[in-house]
Amino acid sequence: MRPALLTPKPLKPGARIGITCPAGAVNPDGMNYMYEQIREWGFEPVPGKTVGTNYFKFSGTDSERLNDLQAMLDDSSLDAILFGRGGYGVVRIIDQLDFTQFKKRPKWLVGYSDITCIHTHLQQVLQIKSIHAHMYGGYQPDSRDETSTQSIYHLLQGGEMLYQTATHPMNQNGRAEGILMGGNLALLSDIAGSVSDPETRGCILVIEDVGEYLYNIDRMMWQLKRAGKLDYLNGLIVGSFTDTQDNEIPFGMNEYEIVKEKVKDLPFPVCFGFPVGHQKENWALKMGAFCQLEVSDDGVVLKEMNLA
């Protein structure tokens, strides 16, 4: 068993939350819903310099995005950092970030999608937990899910995960324990072989994705399998694969069938359709936490385990 990862301190009323965009740009008008929710929680939103700015497909140049995030990592007056948007761009700056001050005083980092690169880097290199959860798009009236939003608040306050969801016909039953890791499938494939590449042996891996071609999902799953990332898992949580595309000549399998093919003969529990990913139901997950995953005919339970 690996040593327990470091847990950032719970937020108290009046906590200051930095908001930065290390990848894609956000519409500044749409940020008001996020600010309002943060204030309702009793916290103070502190927007960074990359909120509402843009540079081609990014929120700013590499140096602008790097400097904004670096300033927030180093700012001892901030108690957490919420990322505005994913997209693409974190991999361009991750190796230039200096986590020296952050490691002395860790704070919760919250986001998903392209932010997967930060989550895996924190767990693999720094042994610090973080929160996989929706960003500014999840606070909009047309995409907001109450459970998903309030699960962020629950974890920021120091709460533990306890989730129950329905069974799925493709599930593989069983019970397992391990550290929760993973996130966006494309990012897990992209960072393979880098310092941010997570060691998945003995872990419960989470995967989800958006806007991918079926053949590319298959290619990425084969990449994980051939790299040994699947063989020694303790469990697998499969979230949503939204807006999936196919070629003119059909691939022949859907998203879940593609995943199932790679793990059907492996001896660990697998659950499909867990509420995580690019959709309204995107429950907050404490990445790096030690959890128990139980998959049965009665449903799925993901429970954080207290190792103290």
N, C-alpha and C positions, 0 to 999 in steps of 0.2 A: 504494500500500500504506500502511496506517495504521502509526503508530509502535507498537512492541511495548508491551503493557500491563505494568504493574508486577507482579512475582511476589512474594507473601509468602514469608518465610523458611521453610525446611523445619523440621519439628519434631524435636527431639532427645529422647532418653530423659529422663523427668522433666518434660516440658513440661506446663503447666497449661492445661486446656481448659475454657472457660466454656460453660455450657449454659443457654439462655434460650428463652422461648416468646413471641415477639412477635405471635402470632396466636391459634390455638386452644389449649385446655387439654390437659394430659396427665394420665394416671393415675399418681400418684407410685410406686405399687407396680410398674408396668410399666417404670419407668426403671432398675430394678436391672440388667437385661440390658445396657443401654447403658453403665452405669457399669462393669460387669464387663469388657466388651469394651475400653473405654478403658484400664482398668488392665492388661489383658492386653497391650495395645500398649506398655505402659511409660509411660503418661501419667497425669496426675491429673485426674479430673473435678471441676469446680467449679460446682455447681448455683446458678442465680440465684434471685431472689425469686419469679419467675413459674413456677417448676417445681412442679407439684402444687397450684396455686391455680386458682380459676375465678371468672369474672364473666360470667354468662349464657353466651353461646357462646364467649367469649374466656378467656384465661388470667388476665386482669386488666383493669382499666380502661385506657383509652388512656394515661393518664399513668403508670400502673404498668408497663405493657409498654414504653413509651418509656424510662422511667428505668432499667429493668433492662438493656435493650439498650445504652443510652447509657453506663452505667457499665462495661459489658464492653468496648465499643469504646474507651473511654478508659483502661482498666486495662492498664498496661504489663507487669504480671506474668502476663497471659494470653497464650498463644501461638496460640490458635485459638478460634473460637466455633462450637459445634454447635447448630443449632436443634432444639428438641424436637418441634415439630409445625407443619404448615401450617394449612389451613382457610381462614380469612379474618381480616384485620386489619392486615397490614403497610401497606397503602395509607393507612390512617388515621393512621399515625405517621411515614412515610418522610420527609416534608418537614420534620419538626421535628427530625430527627436532625442532630447536629453531627459531621461527619467530620473536623474539623480535626486532632485528635490521632491518629485512626486513619490518616489519610493520611501522617503523619510516621512511623508505625510500623505498616504494614499487617499484618494477621494473616489466616489462612485463615478464611473464613466458609463453613459447610457446611449445605446443606439444599436443598429443592426445593418444588414445588407453589406455595403462596402466597409462598414465599421467592424466587420468580422476580423479584418486584418489586425485591428487594435486589440480586440478581445483575445485572439490567439496569442498575440505578442505579450500581452499582460500575463497570461497564464503560463506560457512556455518559458519566457525569459525572466519575468519579474516575480512570478508566483503570487499574483494579486487577482482577486475576483473582480468581476464587472457585470453589468446588466445588459442583456440582449433584449431590446424592447423598441417599440415604435418611436419615430421621430416626429418632426413637425406635421407631416402628412396625416399621422394618426390622431391629431387633435382637431382636424377639420370636421365641421358638422356632418358632412356626407360620408366620412370615412372613420368616424370615431366609434369606438366600442368601449362601453363603460368598464367592463371587466378588465380589458387590456390596459386601459389608462390607470385604473385604480390599483392594478397589480404593480405598476411602477412605483406608485406612492408607498405601497406596502413594503416593497423591498428597500426603498430609500430610507424608510423608518427603522430598518433592521429586522423586518419580518422574514419568516422562512417560507419557502415554497411548499405548497400542498395543493396539487392539481389533480382533478379527476375528469376524465373525458370518456366518450363512448368507445366501444370496441369497433373494429374494422375487419371485414372479411379476410384481409390479407395479413393480418397481424400474426406474429409468432409469439406464442405464450411463454411466460417464464418470469422469473424474478432475478434482478441483478442489482449490484451496487457499484458505484464508481463516480469519478469526477465528471461533471457535465462540461462538455466542450463542443466546439463547432460553430455552425451558423450557416452562412450562405455557401452553397455548393461550389459556385464558380470561384469564389475567393479561396476556398479550401484547396481547390485545384491549382489556382494561380500561385499560391504561396508555398506549394510543395517544394521541399528542398531548401527553403530559406530559414533564417533564424526564427521566423515567426510560425513555422510549420509545427502544428501541435503533435505531441507524442500521444497517440490514441490508444495505446495498449492499456487495457483495464479501464477505459473510460466509457461513458455513455455519450455517444456522438449525436449531435443534432444537425440535420440538413434541411435546407429549403432553397427555393430559387424563384426567379421571375423572368419572363420574356425569353426563355431559352428554346432553341430547337430541340426536338426529341432526340435526334442523333447526337447532339452535343451533350445532353444529359447523360446519355449512354456512354459517351467518350469520357466524360469526367468521372463517372462511377467506375469505369474500367481503370482509369488512372489511379483512383484511390485503392481499388482492389489490388492492382498489380504492385502498388507501392507498399502493400501490407497494412494499409490503414484500416481495413475492415476485419481482417482475420482474427485479431486479438481484442476486439471490442468486448465490453461487458453488456452493451445494449445499444440500440439504435432508435432514435426518435425522428420520424419523417414528417415534416410539416407540409406546407402547401407548395405547389408548383403552379404559380398563376401565370396566365397569359402565355401558356406554352404554344409553340408553333410547330408546324410540320411542313415537310417539303411536298412538292407536287406528287412525287411518288411516296406514299405513306411509309413511315418507318416500321410500323407493324406492332408496336407496343406503346401503351401509355406510360406516363411518368412513373407511376407506382409499380407497374409491371417491370419496368427497366431496373428499378431499385431492388425489387424482390428477386429478380434473377441473380443478382450479385450476392445475396445474403441468405437465400433459402436453405442452404445446406450448412449454415454456420450456427453454432449452439448457444445463441443468446436471444433474449426477447427483442422483438421489433414491433413498434407501433406506427401505424400510418394514420394520417389525418389529424395529427396533433395540432392544436390551435397556435401555430407559430409560422410567421412568414409574411409575405407581401399581400396582406388581406386585412379585413377589419379585425378579426379575431387573431391577435398577435400577443399572446400572454407573455409577460415579462419573465425572463429566465436568468437566474443567477449563475453566470458562467464561472466555472472553477469551484462551484459548491459540490460537496460530496452528497450524492443522492441515491435513492432507491427507486428503481423502475419496476413496476409490477404490471404485467400484461396478462389478462385472463379473459375468459368468455364473458365476464361481468363488466369488463371495461379496463381502463388504463389509469394507474395511479402513479404520479411522480411526486416523490416526497423527499424534501431535504433532510439529511441526517445530521444530527449534532454530534460531532466527534469529541466534544469537550468532556 
